[in-house]
Amino acid sequence: MKTSVTIYSKSGFDESLATATLATALLSKGSRIYVEFLSNTLSSPVVINSSYVVGVPPSNNLTIVNSTAILYIPPKNLGVVVKYDDQGKSEVLMRFSNVNSLTNAVLDYVETLNAKVELPEQLLKDVILYNQGQIDKMSKVGKAIAKAVKMNYGLIDFTQKLYTYLLEVIKTRSYKLNPDIAKEAEKYDVALRTFEELLNAKEYIQYGNIKVFVISRQISKEAIKNNYAILKPIAYDILVRLCREDGISMVVLETELGHTLRICLGRRDVSFVNIVSSIRKDLSEKLDISLKGNHVLIKFKNPSESNLDRMLEVVDDIATGIVRT
């Protein structure tokens, strides 16, 4: 009699491939596999019991009990296999060093099950390059996957399609683009062309040589409002593109939890301290401000306050302060 195994994971290229790899291994051992992809933002508590978990650690709304998790820790190039007991207490069972992806960690784990899964070499290279942000070095198929993932990040239906596609790639060892992925990748190219048109039409806010690009349905600019859905997934790309050109850039983005502000600091004369100190105290007290690399993320502590006008007040304080420096 076949045993039933449920695997939980989340959206993403590496997560989907790692899940497909584990599923293939367990199928080869005679198990019946069920896969559930979790939303990246859990709005209500979820308890995972007696399952595998791939790439998803416990969080405020996620409890894992009686289960085995396979996790990847990028800064340490470390893969870990963690066992959770009936109280959710964790114990590290295995560590895999010098791994560059969650998929690599899963491949190491399945060997301990006396199972062997062979992935196309280029596919494995692509997922590592994807994790490293080196999209330009990926294969043609890999680039298409990266574009499709970006345009559909967090969408469960697409993640299921990607998982099914990768499962077939592993089964056939034929790493070719399928129509569904190609169609979604084309949306990314359309989004970039749309941004270029808006940039040329100067559909942004200008402070000196600083461009502030707003992606929101609350903005009065019809060209932005009408293209909100296609621009939202490429907000990060827009931020980096403008930063590369001008040395500093800002993107205001409407999200499910209100508006956020991302700032790219590419100029040596503008620091994180400059950003924080330029915001008036009564406003800064209401904000969460974080720094990762040379990128600043600003959001309101209370999402109900995070409408476009309020975030533009933050933009005005910061941009005016920078222009004066």
N, C-alpha and C positions, 0 to 999 in steps of 0.2 A: 504494500500500500504506500502510495506517495505521501510524503510529508509536505505540508503547506508552509511556505515561508513568505513573510511580508517584508519588503524593503522600503524604507522611507528615505527620501532625499529631497533636494530642492532644485530650483532652476539653475542652469549654468552649463557650459560646455563640459568642463571637467567633471562636475557632479553627475551629469547625464551619462557620460562615458564610463565613469567609475561604477555607476549603478548597473549599466548594461554589462560591464565586465563581471561584476559579482553575480548578477542574474544568470549569465552564461555558465559560470562555474557551478552554481547550485543546481541549475538544470541538468548539467552533466552528471551530477551526483544523484539524480532521480527526484529532485524536489519539484513541487508545483509552486510557481513564483507569482506573487502579487506585488505590484509596485505602486506606491503612493507618493506623489510629489507635493510637498508642503508649500504653502504661500510664504514668500520671503518676509512678509509682515503679518504675524499671527495676531488677529484682533481678539481672539478668545482662547482660553487655555486648552492645550492639547496634551494628552497623555499617550505615549507610545509604550506598548507592552508586548513583550515576547516577540521581538522583531529585530531585524538588522536596521541600522541607521547609518547612512553614508553622507559624510560631510556636514552633518548638522549637530552641533553641540546643544546641551540643554540651555534654556534661557528662561526669562520671566514667565513666558506663556507656554513653554515646552518642557514637559517632564518625561524622562526616559526611565523605565523600570524593566527589570528582567530581560534586558536586551543587550546586544553587542553593537558598538559604534566603531566605525572606521573613520578617523579624522586625519586631516593634513594640516601641519603647522608650517606655513611658508617661511617665516623668518629663520627657522631652525632646519629647514629642509628635512622635516621629520614627519613620519607617518606613525600613528598610534592606533592600537586596537584596545578599546575600553569596554569593560564589562560593568553593567549597572545591575545592582541587586533589587529586591522588591521594595526597598526604601528610596531607590534612586541614588544610592551611594556608589561611587565609581572606583574601579580598580583597573590600572593599566596592565593589560595582559602581554602586549607585544609592542616593541618599538622598531621602526624601520628607518635607518639613517640614510642620508644622501638620496632622498626621493624628491622629485621636482613637480609632483602633481598628486592629487588625490587618487587618480587612476593608478599611478605607480604603487601607491600604498596598498590599494586593493589587489593589484597583481601579486605583490609580495605576500599578502594575506592568503590568497587562494592557493598558493603553493603549500601553505601549511595544512590545507584541506586535502592534499594529494590530488588537486585538480590543476589543470593547466589551460590557460586561455591565451591564445596568440592574437595580438592586435597587429594590423598593418603598421609597419615601421613609421611611415609618414604620418599616420594618424596620431601615434604616440608623440612624435616630434611636434606636431601642430598644437596639441593640447598643452605641452610644456611652453612653447612659444607664446601661446595665448595667455597663460598664467603670468608670463614675464612681460606682457604688454608689447611683445615684438610681432605685432600683427603683420607688418610689412614683410616679414621673413617666412610667413606661413605659406603653405601651398595654395593653389587656386581654390581647391575645395575647402581648405581650412579657413581661408579668408571669407569665403561665402558663409560658412558656419558662424564665424565670428560676427559678421554683419547681421545675420538672421537672429542670433542670440541677443545682440544689442537691441534690435527693434522689438523683441518679444520678451525681454528679461522680466521674469516674475510671472509670466502668463502660463498657467498650468497646461492649457490645451497644446500650446506650441511645445512645451517641455516634453509632453507625452509623445508628440510627433518626432521630436529630436531623439528621444530615447529609443523609439521603435526603429528609426533609421539607423542609429548606431548599433543596435542589436543585430540588424541585418548585415551591417558592414562587418561586424565581428564574425558572424556566421559564415558569410561568403568570402571574407577577406578581400572584398572588392570595394576599394575606397573611391567611390564615384559620387558626384553630386546628384541628388534626386530632385524632382520638380518642386516639391514643397519647400525645401531649403532654398533653392534657387529663387523662387518667387519671393520669399521673405527677405532674402539678401538684396534683391532689387529695390525693395522699399527703403533700404539704407541709402542707396545711391540717389534715389528720388529725394530723400530728406536732405542730403548734402546739397543737391542742386537747388532745392527750395531755399536753404539757408544762404547760399551764394547770391541768389536773386534778392533776398531781403537785405543782405549786407550791401549789395550794390545800390539798392534803393534807399540806403541809410535808415532802415527801420530799426533804429536803436537809439539809446540815450547817450549823449556825448558830454563828457566832462574833460575839457582840455584834450589830451590825446588818449583818454580812457574811454573805451566803448563798454556800455552796459547793455547786454542783450537780455530782453525779458521774454520768457516763454510762459504765458498765462492766458487764461480765458477771461480774466478780469481787465485786461488792457484795452484801451480804446482803439488801438491800431487793428483794423479789421484783418490786415494781411497776416498778422501774428495770431490773432484769435482763431482765424479760419484754418491755420496750419498747426495749431497747438499739438494735436495728436501725433503728427509725424515728426515734429521738432523735439518733443519731450525726450524720446529715447537717445537723441544725439546731443543732449545738453552738455555732457562732459567734453565731447569732441569740439563743440563750439567754443567752450571755455579755453581749451588747449590751443585751438587754432588762433583765436584772437590774442592770446597771451604770447604765442610765438611771434606774432606780427608786431605787437605793441609793447611787449615787456610786462604788461599787466592787463588783466581782464576780469570782468564780473558777469555772472549769469544769474538772473533771478528766475527760479523755477517753481511753478505751481505743482505741488504734490498732493497726495491723499491727506497729508497732515498739515496742509497750509503751504505757505511760500518759504522757500529757502534761498539763501544767497551763497554762491560759491565764488571765491576770489582766487585767481592764479597770480602768484607773485614771482615775476621773472626779472624784476629790477632790483639791483642791490641797494638802491637808495630808499626802498620801501620795505619795511619789516612787519612782522606779525604785531610787534609792539605798537608800531605806527597805526595799524588798523584798529586795534583795540582802543587805544587812547583817543582816537578821533571820534569815537561814538560818545555822545553825551551820556552822563551817568544815569539819568532817569530812564533812558532807553536801554543802555547796556545791561542794566540789572535784570531786564526781562529776557535776555538772550542767552542761548548756549552757543559758545564760540570755541571751535576746535581747530587744530592745525595738524595736517598730515603732509609731510614733505613740504612742498611750497604751495600747498592748497589750503585755503581757509574755508571752513563751513560754518555758516551762521544760520540759526533758526530760533524761533521764539519758543520759550519754555512752555507757554500755553498756546497750543495750536489755534485756539479760537481767536487769538489776537493777530494771527499771521495772515492777514489779508494783504493784497498787493500794495495798497497805499502805505501801510505800516512798514513793509519791507523796503519800500522806496525811500522812506525817511532814513532808514539805516544806510541805504546806498548813498543818499545825499550827504550825510555826515561824513562817511568814509571817503567818498570821491572828492568832496570839497577839501577835506583835510589833506589828501594826497596831492591834489593840484597845488596847494599852498606850499608844500614842502620843496 
